[in-house]
Amino acid sequence: MNEGVKTIIFPVRDLDRAKRLLAVVAGGEPHMDEPYYVGFKVAGQDVGLDPNAHGKGLTHPTPYWHVDDIRAKYQELLDEGATSVQGVQDVGGGKLVASVRDVDGNVIGLIQPKS
């Protein structure tokens, strides 16, 4: 099952500055504020800032599709010609993420919420 794109992550170099700017456009403070990730909820959409994303090969905002079987979806994308950017990883509490690059160079993110 696929729940669509519910998360967008922005790679940032200056987390504090990016957090202040996003708070202005989001109209409020983040719901998660850690040195490794800052997250805002805006009208049901998760918008995140990742200061480590550049090191993971993510250089532009990345949409993340919420799926119920990330390993299967990740493998399907690879089978269709995508290349791995980040394999399936637990980012805390059972939440899994992965990303691939399509044949045109676009990054597609996947999230499997914790069960």
N, C-alpha and C positions, 0 to 999 in steps of 0.2 A: 504494500500500500504506500501511497505517496501523498503527503499532506501539502505539497507545494513549497514554494520559497517562503520561509518564515523568518529567516535570519540573514543579515548582511553584515559582513565583518570588514572593517577598514584597517589596513596595515598602517601603523603610525610610528614615527620616530620619536616624537615628543608627546608622551602620553598625557601629561598634565595640560599642556596647551590644547591638544585635541579634545580632551575631556571638557574643558571650558567652552570651546567652540560648539561642540555637539550639544552641550547643555542648553546653549542659547537656542539652537534650532529645534531641539527636542522639547523645549519648554519646561525642563525640570532636571532634577538630579538623577544620577544613575541608580539602578537597582542593585548593581554589583560593581564594586570599586576595589579592585585588587591590583597589585603591581604588574601582574601578568595579563590582565584583561579588565576592561571597563565595559559594562553593558547597560543599555537603555531600553526601555519598552515604550514604544510609540504606536498607539492605535493598533495593538495586537502584534506589532512587528518588533522583533529583537534587532537592535543595532549595536554592534560591538566594535571596540577598539582593541587591536592586538599589537603590542609593541614588539612582539617576537615574530610577526608574520613575515617580514622581509627575509628573515633567516630560514623560513620554511618555503621560500620560493613564491610567496604571495606578494605581489607588488601593486595590485589594484583592488578596489572593493570586490569582494567575492560573495555571490549569492549562495546560500546553503539551502538545499532541498531537505525537508524532513521526511525520512523514510523509516519503515518499520524493520527492515533487514539490511543494514548498511553493508555487511560483507557481500551479500548476494548482489546488491545494486552496484557496488564498487567493482566487482568482478565482471558484471554485465557491461559496464562502461569500458573496462579494459579490453574485453572481448570485441567491442565495437570500434576499437582503434584509439581510445583515449590513452594517455600516458599518466602514470602516477606522479602526483606532486607530493602528497602526504598519504601514507597508508593509514588504515584504520587504527585510531588511537583513542584510549579512554582519557578524557580531559577532566575527570573528576566525577565521583558519585555514580558512575555507570553510563554517563553521557559519552557517546562515541562520535568521532568526527573523522572525515577523510576528504581528500580532494584529488581531482584529476584535471588534466589539460586536454581539451578537445583538439581535433585536427586543425582548427584555426587558431589555436593558442589561447582560447578562453578557458578560464578556470571555473570548474563546477565543484561546489562544495556539497557534502552530504553530512547530515546529522541524524543520529538515532538517539532520541531522548532516552533518558534513563527509564528503565522499566519498573 
